[in-house]
Amino acid sequence: MFLLIGFLVIRDATLLNDLKKEINELSKLDITKDRFNRKIKSRGNYAVVEKAIKEYLDNYAVSLQEISRIINDKKLLTILSYDNYLKDGPEFKKSLAYIDETSIKFNEKIDNLIEDLDEEVIKNYINKKIKEPYFVDLYKELMLGKEMTDGFNDTKETLKKLKKSINNVFNVSKEVLNFLTINKDSWEIEDGEIKFLTTDLCNHYNSLVAKIKD
């Protein structure tokens, strides 16, 4: 009996050590470009905890990377460029449709990620996997230590600011393109510049574009 108890204690200590070692390796990955769906290194209920942590972090990473791809899409970055004015003007049907579609996709993804970064959501993620108190507490200890919690909270605040900033880009871009569409007979691209028939139209255009810079 003593030998069996000793074996179980040593085995659990080894599995716990393997789990903590693997989680430490995860902390070295870059959430903005790496994936966390790595091979499970521990066994038994420790493996359940490890899998839950990796699943959550991988979903987090994938969502963050998808948002990054949206906001760095060349089409979005150049939508108010003179090249796009020549290509899609003067009515900008493709550009306006792109803004609407991309705006919906962006807001859905960033809202979901902000919600998933809530501390209660992170805590409760393990409840779908295992009910034993020891392993639930172990998951919380590994996932909600100070460094991890600070990281989640910082990302959450950054995402809230990013949401406001990118939605401003969507709204202003749409406003500019609608303005150009309404006044399609009063502007042209010449020598790599946009030129208007009147100073008032030019000033109004510049005031709209300045909203993005602000």
N, C-alpha and C positions, 0 to 999 in steps of 0.2 A: 504493500500500500504506500509506504513511504517513497519507494522507488518510483511508483506511478505518479504520485503527487509531485515529486521532484522533476520527473520528466515533463509533466504538464506545465509546471511553473517555468522551466527552462524553455520549453517550446513556445509558450505565450510570450516570454521575454524576447525570444528570437524573432517571432513574427511581428511584435510591436516595434522592435528595432528596425526590421526590414521596412515596415510601413513608414516610420519616421524618416528613415534614410531616403526613401523614394520621394516623400513629400518635400524633403529638403532639396532634392534634385529638381523637383517641379518649380521651386522658388527661383531657380536660376534661369528659367525659360522667359522669353519675351512675349507677353500677352498680346502684343500688337502684330506679331508675325508667326509665332510658333503654335503648334497644336499640343494638346495635353492628353490625347487618346493613346497613351503609351501602354505597353504590355503590363498587365497586373503582376506585381512582384510578390505580394504576400498571399496568404491562404486563409480559408475559412471565413469567419466573420470579419477578420482584419481586411480580407480581400474585398468584402462588401463595402467597408468604409473607404478603402482605397479607390474602388471603382466609382463610388458616389462622388468623391472629391474630384477625381479626374473627369467625370462626366460633367459636373457643374463647371469646372474651370475650362473645359474644352468648349462647352456651349457659350460660355462667357467670351472666350477668345474668338470663336467663330463669329459671334454677333458683333463684337468690336471691330473685327477685321472687315466684315461686310459693310458696316457703317463707314469705315475708313475708305473703302473702295468707292462708295457712293459719293462722298464729298470730294474725292480726288479724281473723279471721272473727268476725263479731258473734255467731254461734251459740256459738262456743267461749268468747268473752268473757263471755257471759251465761248459760252453762250452769248455774251455781250461783246464779242470780238467783231472787228470789221469783216473778217473772213466769213463769220457766220451770218452777218447782215447780208453779205453778197450771196451766200449760198441759200439761205432760207427766207430772206426778205422778198418782198416787203410785208408779207402777211404772217410769216413765222408760224405756220400751222404745226410743223414738226417740232419746233422748239417749245412752243406753248404746251403741246401734248406731252413732251418729254418732262417739262417742269412739273406738270400735274401728276404724272405717273411716279416720277422720282420723289416728289414731295410726300406722297402717300406712303411709298415704300420706306423712305427715310424715317418718317415719324412713327410708323408702326414698329420698326426695328429699334429705334432709340427709346421709345416708350416702354417696350418690352424689357429692354436691357436695364433701364433705370429701375423698373419694378423688380426685376430679378436681383438687383444689387441691394435691395432692402434686407436688413439684418434678419428679420423674421422669416423671410423667404429662404435665405441661406440656411438658417437654423432648421427649418422644416423640411429641407430637401432630403435629409437622411431618413425622415419618417416613412418615406415611400419604399425604403430599401430594407430597413431593419427596425425592430422594436426594443431590443435588449438595451436597458439603460446604460450599461458600461460602454457599449459601442456607439450609442447615440452621443454620450458625453465625450467620447474619444474623438468622434467626428467634429463636434463643436470646438473642442480644444485645438484641433489641428486647423480648422477652417476659420475660426474666429479669434485667433490670437491677435495681439495689438497690431503687429505689422500688417497682417492680412486685412484686418478690419479697417485700419487706416487707409490701406490701398483701395479697398472697395469704396470707402466713403469719398476718397479723393476723386476716384473715377466717376462716381455718381454726380458729384458737384461739377466736374468738368463736362460731363455729358449734358447736364442741364444748361450750362452756358453755351455749349456747342449747338444744342437744339435751337436755342434762341437766335444764335448767329446765323446758322444755315437757313433757318426759316426766313430770316431777313433777306438772305441772298435769293431764295426762291421768290419771295413776294416782290422784291424790288426788280428782279429780272423780268418777272411777268409784267410789272407795271411799265418798265421801259419798253418791252416788246409790244405791249398793247398801245403805248403812246406812238411808237413808230408805225404800227399798223394803221392807226386812225389817221396819222399824218403822212401816209405813204407817198403822197405826191409832193411832199414838201421837203424831202431830204434825198441825198445821194452820197455814195462813197466816191471820193475823188482824191487821188494821190495818197491813198492809205488813211484818209480822214473822213469823218462824217460831216457833211455840210448841209445847213438848213437854209430855207428861203428867207427866214426872218430871224432876227436876234432873239426875239421872245421865245421862239421854238428852241433855239440853241441853248438858251439859258435854262429853259425848263428841262430839257434833256440832261444837261450837266447837273442840275439839282437832283434829278432822279438817280443818276449814276453815283453821285456823291453819298447817297444813303448807304450804299454797300460799303464804301470806305469807312464811313462812320461806325 
